[in-house]
Amino acid sequence: MVVLNRFFDLVEKYFATERQISFYADKLCLAPKYASQVIRQASGKMAGDWIQERVILEAKLLLLDGHHNVQQVADALNFSSQSFFGKYFKSATGMSPKEYVVKNR
């Protein structure tokens, strides 16, 4: 589906700075609610879940590369604070960024 492919392209381009479905819906020239419905029907997952998955994937890669600390990852992904990034990461993965690094390095 064209909308889904365009959505994925936009997520890949903007995930580090934009996590709101309204941003992506605007870029797709769709209402946020309608964009969410179309994406869910086409993919089986909610738009917000796709965005979060991409943000978390990048966070994991940055955390494990050995060149970034938690604050630098939070900054790179445009979180307002290290604390907010930690809560976002833990909500998605079940562990803090530091726990993730210890477990996976």
C-alpha positions as CSV (number, residue, x, y, z in Angstrom):
1,M,0.0,0.0,0.0
2,V,1.3,3.4,-1.0
3,V,0.4,5.1,2.3
4,L,2.2,2.5,4.4
5,N,5.3,2.7,2.2
6,R,5.4,6.5,2.4
7,F,4.8,6.2,6.2
8,F,7.8,3.9,6.6
9,D,10.0,6.2,4.5
10,L,9.0,9.1,6.7
11,V,9.6,7.2,9.9
12,E,13.1,6.3,8.6
13,K,13.8,9.9,7.8
14,Y,12.4,11.6,10.9
15,F,12.3,9.0,13.7
16,A,15.2,10.7,15.6
17,T,13.3,14.0,15.9
18,E,9.6,13.2,15.5
19,R,7.6,10.6,17.5
20,Q,4.0,12.0,17.1
21,I,1.6,10.4,14.6
22,S,0.2,13.9,13.9
23,F,3.6,14.9,12.3
24,Y,3.6,11.9,10.0
25,A,-0.1,12.3,9.2
26,D,0.5,15.9,8.2
27,K,3.4,14.8,5.9
28,L,1.0,12.2,4.3
29,C,-1.8,14.9,4.0
30,L,-4.1,12.8,6.1
31,A,-5.9,13.4,9.4
32,P,-4.1,11.7,12.3
33,K,-6.9,9.4,13.1
34,Y,-7.4,8.3,9.5
35,A,-3.6,7.8,9.0
36,S,-3.5,5.6,12.1
37,Q,-6.4,3.5,10.9
38,V,-4.9,3.0,7.4
39,I,-1.5,2.1,8.8
40,R,-3.1,-0.4,11.3
41,Q,-5.3,-2.0,8.7
42,A,-2.4,-2.3,6.2
43,S,0.2,-3.6,8.7
44,G,-1.6,-5.0,11.7
45,K,0.3,-2.6,14.0
46,M,-0.4,0.9,15.2
47,A,1.6,3.8,13.7
48,G,2.9,4.7,17.2
49,D,4.3,1.2,17.6
50,W,6.2,1.4,14.3
51,I,7.7,4.7,15.4
52,Q,8.6,3.5,18.8
53,E,10.2,0.3,17.4
54,R,12.5,2.4,15.1
55,V,13.5,4.7,17.9
56,I,14.3,1.8,20.2
57,L,16.2,0.0,17.5
58,E,18.4,3.0,17.0
59,A,18.8,3.5,20.7
60,K,20.0,-0.1,21.1
61,L,22.5,0.3,18.3
62,L,23.9,3.5,19.7
63,L,24.0,2.1,23.3
64,L,25.9,-1.0,22.2
65,D,28.4,0.7,19.8
66,G,30.6,1.7,22.7
67,H,30.9,5.3,21.6
68,H,27.8,6.8,23.2
69,N,26.7,7.1,26.8
70,V,23.0,7.2,27.8
71,Q,23.0,11.1,27.7
72,Q,24.4,11.1,24.2
73,V,21.9,8.6,23.0
74,A,19.1,10.7,24.5
75,D,20.4,13.8,22.8
76,A,20.9,12.0,19.5
77,L,17.2,10.9,19.6
78,N,16.0,14.3,20.6
79,F,14.6,13.4,24.0
80,S,14.1,16.3,26.4
81,S,16.1,14.7,29.1
82,Q,18.1,11.5,29.9
83,S,15.4,10.7,32.5
84,F,12.6,10.8,29.9
85,F,14.6,8.7,27.5
86,G,15.2,6.2,30.3
87,K,11.5,5.9,31.0
88,Y,10.7,5.6,27.3
89,F,13.3,2.9,26.8
90,K,12.3,1.0,29.9
91,S,8.6,1.1,28.9
92,A,9.5,-0.4,25.5
93,T,12.1,-3.0,26.6
94,G,11.5,-3.7,30.2
95,M,14.9,-2.6,31.3
96,S,16.8,0.7,31.7
97,P,19.4,1.7,29.1
98,K,22.2,0.9,31.5
99,E,20.8,-2.5,32.2
100,Y,20.4,-3.2,28.5
101,V,24.1,-2.3,27.9
102,V,25.3,-4.5,30.8
103,K,23.2,-7.4,29.6
104,N,24.1,-7.2,25.9
105,R,27.7,-6.0,25.7
